[in-house]
Amino acid sequence: MSQKKVFVVLLAVSSVSLLLHRGGHLIWTMKVFRLDCPSLQVHPSPKPKHTSIAFLKTHKTASSTVQNLLFRFAERHNLTVALPYQSCDHQFCYPRPFSARFVHPHTVPPRIITNHMRFNLSELRRVMPNDTLYVTILREPASMFESLFSYYNQYCQAFRHVPNGSLEAFLADPWRYYRPDEKDSMYARNTLTFDLGGDKDHAPSDGDYVSSFIAGIERVFSLVMIAEHFDESLVLLRRLLSWDLEDVLYVKLNMRTSGSKQNLSNELPAQIRDWNALDSRLYDHFNASLWRQLDALGPECVAREVELLRAARDRVVRGCFGGQLPQLRPATQIKNKELRPWQPSSKVDIVGYDLPPNASRPEAGAGRGPTTSASS
């Protein structure tokens, strides 16, 4: 995607946020939690909201949703967000390891950093404050790889070599098509491991390497979210940052149509997990870790928080879309060109929403607050 289009999209998202925020904070009648859930109150603690955050935006994991939550939070609280030099496009010169020199000087010193990068802790510490909290998100490797294969089919050389763009053909003999040093090879094997700064081609049988890599992530990242349990992850994120409920409301964008997705049946998921064995170890470890944290808070308390989040989200969205939940539309049917999602290729259909004509004039009493974000 070109630099110009990226910033046009970001401008559109910011404009929508401003429209939906007009008039102040979100107002609604909140349900009351029982006293045995003190950590999950609508305002979780008297502590001030945490504002120093480094979010490692991984690929095809719903990370754009989290990114736009952070963009919106920064906008509301007048926080500086680190942005890359124009020569890095909309990413911090990915797939090169992150360097402090990739950050545009007009966005220094930042409080939040969230664009795609390959993780490099020492360089991030040169840019970010000492109290920065590190967060990232993972996705189940089989569904993630299917999405990567579909999305980057025209860009990743390993995928372009496959006859008829067949995922089955690639998985039957991946070393026939995959070259570790080839352009965009990071999309074709252990993408999560690569994004987190690891060696995507390290032998998964090397248990010491895998254990050390996972332990390093645990030491640095205060929270590893899981895409399949996104709302539950937001419960933990909100608690970690001492944020309000309205700070984590969202609407999904950047989604593929069902016709652009391949159903994974029979042996395909196992083949994908075997080919992406390092990512599979990462995901399984941190998925289990997420549920240990949720269990420690109490399943009933978490369930009530998730229910409240979803109800509040739907109420605000209805207020912003004329009382109805928004309908997904193909990009060609979205009248506002600035809100049309980018189409990676003719084989992939990304759908989005069109704002109603009166979006800038909310009805009296309609819910107002943050809604717009995106999901990879």
Buried (B, 14 or more C-beta within 10 A) or exposed (E): EEBEEBEBBBEBBBBBBEBBBEEEEBBBEEEEBEEEBEBBBBEBEEEEBBBBBBBBBBBBBBBBBBBBBBBBBBBBEEBBBBBBBEEBBBBBBBBEBBBBEBBBEEBEEBBBBBBBBBBBBEBBEEBBEEEBBBBBBBBBBBBBBBBBBBBBBEEBBBBBBBEEBEBEBBBEEBEEBBEEEBEBBBBBBBBBBBBBBBBBBBEBEEEEBBEEBBEBBEEBBBBBBBBBBBBBBBBBBBBBBBBBBBBBBBBBBBBBEEEBBBEBEEEBBEBBBBBBBBBBBBBBBBBEBBBEBBEEBBEEBBEBBBEBBEEBBBBBBBBBBBEEEBEEBBBEEBEEEEBBBEEBBEEBBBBBBBBBEEBEEBEEEBBBBBBBBBBB
